[in-house]
């Protein structure tokens, strides 16, 4: 595949950035890949495993001369990073991000983007419960959606160039309005994570209060909750704080649905329960047919094929 960017700067070297580095190298999409991480340990690891050609102690150093800058830091850190790198961005450079909230990121980053630099916000709908520079792998984005939320006056050529990179890494790319994005991801990602965290919290409370062996006898459903709830706590704290309006809206709708379900169970309304579960089962089939998951046992996850460096 043809090189698309000559120098890519990855700011933050966790799961998404490390997977991008592996995917870009595997497909010959970038001439040089450089990076920055706040932690000295992370920087050392990135160099040790050859994730980047160069790793810098500051984000300002890392972005100099880059024609693509990827902000892969928690949403709450975006403003500070943008303020640091703004004066050092090269004319003609494109800046994107991988945050799962877009309105807050646009508000945080846009004021620091100088004239002649394009900011094209992005969100890869891909991930695992692992984090850190060793967690990445080249196929993470294969057949996964990568949503872009460019401003109306964004340069079409720069958007197309970024799309080419993302598609070269295996992603399917779509564009949408920032407010619509935040509502959609509240439904498909943020609230499911909130529910998973809550259910695991309930189980932990039962374990502590009643000495119940909920962990020992965990069945598949609870195991999937714990997998989701193992996600990076800093990232998810920032997600809920910065997308709170959409999350609270969807949580309210969830509470209403849960109340109806409670009533059907209490009243012994088997017909309602059967119809409800039939409709929701169809959603699962639709996800599989769209290629966003598999019908294989354990959702196709193979315990023997965890990312490098993870037990």
C-alpha positions as CSV (number, residue, x, y, z in Angstrom):
1,X,0.0,0.0,0.0
2,X,1.2,3.6,-0.7
3,X,2.6,5.8,2.0
4,X,-0.1,8.4,3.0
5,X,1.7,10.5,5.7
6,X,5.4,11.1,5.9
7,X,5.6,11.7,9.6
8,X,2.8,10.7,12.1
9,X,3.0,11.9,15.7
10,X,1.1,9.8,18.3
11,X,0.4,11.7,21.4
12,X,-0.4,9.1,24.0
13,X,0.8,5.5,23.5
14,X,-2.0,3.2,24.8
15,X,-4.1,0.6,23.0
16,X,-5.4,2.7,20.2
17,X,-2.2,4.5,19.3
18,X,-0.1,1.4,19.6
19,X,-2.5,-0.5,17.3
20,X,-2.4,2.4,14.9
21,X,1.4,2.2,14.8
22,X,1.3,-1.6,14.2
23,X,-1.3,-1.2,11.5
24,X,0.5,1.7,9.7
25,X,3.7,-0.3,9.7
26,X,2.1,-3.5,8.5
27,X,0.5,-1.6,5.6
28,X,3.2,0.9,4.7
29,X,1.0,3.9,5.4
30,X,3.5,6.2,7.2
31,X,7.1,7.0,6.5
32,X,8.0,7.8,10.1
33,X,6.1,7.2,13.4
34,X,7.0,9.2,16.4
35,X,5.3,9.4,19.8
36,X,5.0,11.0,23.2
37,X,3.7,9.6,26.5
38,X,3.5,11.4,29.9
39,X,5.0,8.4,31.7
40,X,8.7,7.7,31.4
41,X,8.0,4.0,31.8
42,X,5.6,4.0,28.8
43,X,8.1,5.9,26.7
44,X,10.8,3.4,27.5
45,X,8.5,0.5,26.7
46,X,7.5,2.1,23.4
47,X,11.2,2.3,22.4
48,X,11.9,-1.2,23.7
49,X,9.3,-2.9,21.5
50,X,10.0,-0.6,18.5
51,X,6.5,1.0,18.5
52,X,7.9,4.3,17.4
53,X,11.0,5.5,15.5
54,X,11.5,8.2,18.1
55,X,9.8,8.9,21.4
56,X,9.8,12.4,22.9
57,X,9.5,13.6,26.5
58,X,7.1,16.4,25.5
59,X,4.2,16.5,23.1
60,X,5.5,19.8,21.7
61,X,8.7,18.1,20.5
62,X,6.8,15.1,19.1
63,X,4.6,17.1,16.8
64,X,7.3,19.2,15.1
65,X,7.4,18.4,11.4
66,X,4.5,16.0,11.5
67,X,1.9,16.0,8.8
68,X,-0.5,14.0,11.0
69,X,-0.9,14.3,14.7
70,X,-3.1,11.9,16.6
71,X,-4.4,12.9,20.1
72,X,-4.8,9.6,21.9
73,X,-5.0,10.8,25.5
74,X,-8.0,10.8,27.9
75,X,-10.7,13.3,26.9
76,X,-10.0,15.3,30.1
77,X,-6.4,15.9,29.0
78,X,-7.2,17.1,25.5
79,X,-7.2,20.9,26.2
80,X,-3.9,20.9,28.0
81,X,-2.2,18.9,25.2
82,X,-3.8,21.0,22.5
83,X,-2.5,24.2,24.2
84,X,1.0,22.7,24.4
85,X,1.2,21.5,20.8
86,X,-0.7,24.4,19.0
87,X,2.4,26.7,18.5
88,X,4.5,23.8,17.2
89,X,2.1,22.4,14.5
90,X,3.4,22.6,11.0
91,X,1.4,24.4,8.3
92,X,-0.7,21.9,6.3
93,X,-0.7,19.4,9.2
94,X,-3.9,17.5,10.1
95,X,-4.8,16.9,13.7
96,X,-7.2,14.2,14.7
97,X,-8.1,12.4,18.0
98,X,-9.5,9.1,19.1
99,X,-11.8,10.2,21.9
100,X,-15.2,8.6,22.3
101,X,-16.8,11.9,23.0
102,X,-16.8,14.6,20.3
103,X,-18.6,17.8,21.5
104,X,-16.3,18.2,24.5
105,X,-13.2,17.4,22.5
106,X,-14.1,19.9,19.8
107,X,-14.6,22.6,22.4
108,X,-11.3,21.7,24.2
109,X,-9.0,21.4,21.1
110,X,-10.4,23.8,18.5
111,X,-9.3,27.1,20.2
112,X,-5.6,25.9,20.0
113,X,-5.5,24.8,16.3
114,X,-3.7,27.5,14.3
115,X,-4.7,28.8,10.9
116,X,-3.5,26.5,8.2
117,X,-3.9,23.3,10.3
118,X,-6.9,21.0,9.9
119,X,-8.6,19.5,13.0
120,X,-10.7,16.5,12.0
121,X,-12.1,14.8,15.1
122,X,-12.4,11.0,15.0
123,X,-13.5,8.0,17.1
124,X,-12.5,4.4,16.4
125,X,-15.3,2.1,17.5
126,X,-12.8,-0.6,18.5
127,X,-11.0,-1.7,21.6
128,X,-10.3,-4.3,24.2
129,X,-10.2,-4.1,28.0
130,X,-6.4,-3.9,27.8
131,X,-4.3,-0.7,27.9
132,X,-0.7,0.4,27.5
133,X,1.8,0.3,24.7
134,X,2.1,-3.5,24.7
135,X,-1.7,-3.9,24.2
136,X,-1.9,-2.9,20.6
137,X,-2.1,-5.1,17.6
138,X,-2.3,-4.4,13.8
139,X,-5.8,-5.9,13.2
140,X,-7.7,-4.1,15.9
141,X,-9.5,-1.9,13.4
142,X,-10.3,-4.5,10.8
143,X,-14.0,-4.2,9.8
144,X,-14.7,-1.7,12.7
145,X,-16.2,1.7,12.2
146,X,-14.1,4.8,12.6
147,X,-16.4,7.9,12.9
148,X,-15.2,11.3,11.8
149,X,-17.0,14.5,12.8
150,X,-15.4,17.2,10.7
151,X,-16.5,20.8,10.7
152,X,-18.6,22.0,7.8
153,X,-15.8,24.1,6.5
154,X,-13.1,21.3,6.8
155,X,-10.9,20.8,3.8
156,X,-12.3,17.9,1.7
157,X,-8.9,16.8,0.5
158,X,-7.6,16.5,4.0
159,X,-10.7,14.5,5.1
160,X,-10.2,12.2,2.1
161,X,-6.5,11.7,3.0
162,X,-7.3,10.8,6.6
163,X,-10.0,8.4,5.4
164,X,-7.5,6.7,3.1
165,X,-5.2,6.1,6.1
166,X,-8.1,4.7,8.3
167,X,-9.3,2.5,5.5
168,X,-5.8,1.4,4.9
169,X,-5.7,0.1,8.5
170,X,-8.8,-1.9,7.8
171,X,-11.5,0.4,9.3
172,X,-14.9,1.4,7.8
173,X,-15.2,5.2,7.9
174,X,-18.3,7.2,8.3
175,X,-19.0,10.9,9.0
176,X,-21.6,12.5,11.3
177,X,-22.5,15.6,13.3
178,X,-20.8,15.9,16.7
179,X,-24.0,16.1,18.7
180,X,-25.5,13.1,16.9
181,X,-22.3,11.2,17.4
182,X,-22.4,11.7,21.2
183,X,-26.0,10.5,21.4
184,X,-25.3,7.4,19.3
185,X,-22.2,6.3,21.3
186,X,-24.1,6.9,24.6
187,X,-26.5,4.1,23.4
188,X,-24.0,1.7,21.9
189,X,-21.0,2.2,24.2
190,X,-21.3,4.6,27.2
191,X,-24.4,3.4,28.9
192,X,-23.6,-0.3,28.4
193,X,-20.3,0.4,30.2
194,X,-22.2,2.2,33.0
195,X,-24.5,-0.8,33.3
196,X,-21.6,-3.2,33.4
197,X,-19.8,-1.1,36.1
198,X,-23.0,-1.0,38.1
199,X,-23.7,-4.8,37.8
200,X,-20.2,-5.6,38.9
201,X,-20.6,-3.2,41.8
202,X,-23.8,-4.9,42.8
203,X,-22.0,-8.3,42.8
204,X,-19.1,-7.0,44.8
205,X,-21.5,-5.5,47.4
206,X,-23.3,-8.9,47.6
207,X,-19.9,-10.6,48.1
208,X,-18.9,-8.3,50.9
209,X,-22.3,-8.2,52.6
210,X,-23.5,-11.8,52.3
211,X,-20.2,-13.6,51.6
212,X,-21.9,-14.9,48.4
213,X,-19.6,-16.7,46.0
214,X,-20.6,-14.5,43.0
215,X,-17.1,-14.4,41.6
216,X,-16.5,-18.1,42.0
217,X,-19.6,-19.1,40.2
218,X,-19.6,-16.4,37.5
219,X,-21.6,-17.4,34.4
220,X,-21.0,-16.1,30.9
221,X,-23.3,-13.0,31.3
222,X,-21.5,-11.8,34.4
223,X,-18.1,-12.6,32.9
224,X,-18.9,-10.3,30.0
225,X,-19.9,-7.5,32.4
226,X,-16.6,-7.9,34.2
227,X,-14.7,-7.8,30.9
228,X,-16.3,-4.5,30.0
229,X,-15.9,-3.1,33.5
230,X,-12.1,-3.8,33.3
231,X,-11.7,-0.9,30.9
232,X,-9.4,2.0,31.6
233,X,-10.9,3.9,34.6
234,X,-9.4,7.3,33.7
235,X,-10.8,7.2,30.2
236,X,-14.3,6.2,31.4
237,X,-14.4,8.8,34.1
238,X,-13.7,11.4,31.5
239,X,-16.2,9.9,29.1
240,X,-19.1,10.1,31.6
241,X,-18.2,13.6,32.8
242,X,-17.9,15.0,29.2
243,X,-20.9,13.3,27.6
244,X,-23.1,13.5,30.7
245,X,-26.2,15.0,28.9
246,X,-26.4,12.2,26.4
247,X,-25.6,9.5,29.0
248,X,-28.2,10.8,31.4
249,X,-30.8,10.9,28.6
250,X,-30.1,7.3,27.7
251,X,-29.9,6.1,31.3
252,X,-33.3,7.7,31.9
253,X,-34.7,5.7,28.9
254,X,-33.0,2.6,30.2
255,X,-34.6,3.1,33.7
256,X,-38.1,3.3,32.0
257,X,-37.5,0.1,30.1
258,X,-36.3,-1.6,33.2
259,X,-39.4,-0.5,35.1
260,X,-41.6,-2.1,32.4
261,X,-39.6,-5.3,32.5
262,X,-39.8,-5.4,36.3
263,X,-43.6,-5.0,36.1
264,X,-43.9,-7.8,33.6
265,X,-41.8,-10.2,35.8
266,X,-43.8,-9.2,38.9
267,X,-47.1,-9.7,37.1
268,X,-46.0,-13.0,35.5
269,X,-46.6,-11.7,32.0
270,X,-44.9,-14.4,30.1
271,X,-46.3,-13.3,26.7
272,X,-44.8,-9.8,27.1
273,X,-41.4,-11.2,28.2
274,X,-41.3,-13.6,25.3
275,X,-42.1,-10.9,22.7
276,X,-39.6,-8.5,24.3
277,X,-36.8,-11.0,24.3
278,X,-37.6,-12.0,20.7
279,X,-37.3,-8.4,19.6
280,X,-34.0,-7.9,21.4
281,X,-32.6,-11.1,20.1
282,X,-33.1,-9.8,16.6
283,X,-30.8,-6.9,17.4
284,X,-28.1,-9.4,18.2
285,X,-28.6,-11.1,14.9
286,X,-28.4,-7.7,13.1
287,X,-25.0,-7.0,14.7
288,X,-23.6,-10.3,13.5
289,X,-25.0,-9.8,10.0
290,X,-23.4,-6.4,9.9
291,X,-20.0,-8.1,10.6
292,X,-19.6,-6.3,14.0
293,X,-19.3,-9.6,16.0
294,X,-19.5,-13.3,15.5
295,X,-21.9,-16.1,16.5
296,X,-19.0,-18.3,17.6
297,X,-19.0,-19.5,21.2
298,X,-17.7,-16.9,23.7
299,X,-18.3,-14.3,21.0
300,X,-15.2,-15.6,19.2
301,X,-12.8,-14.6,21.9
302,X,-9.8,-17.0,22.2
303,X,-8.2,-16.9,25.7
304,X,-5.0,-18.1,24.1
305,X,-4.7,-15.0,21.8
306,X,-4.5,-12.1,24.2
307,X,-2.4,-9.1,23.3
308,X,1.3,-9.3,23.9
309,X,2.4,-8.7,27.5
310,X,-1.0,-9.6,29.0
311,X,-1.6,-12.6,31.2
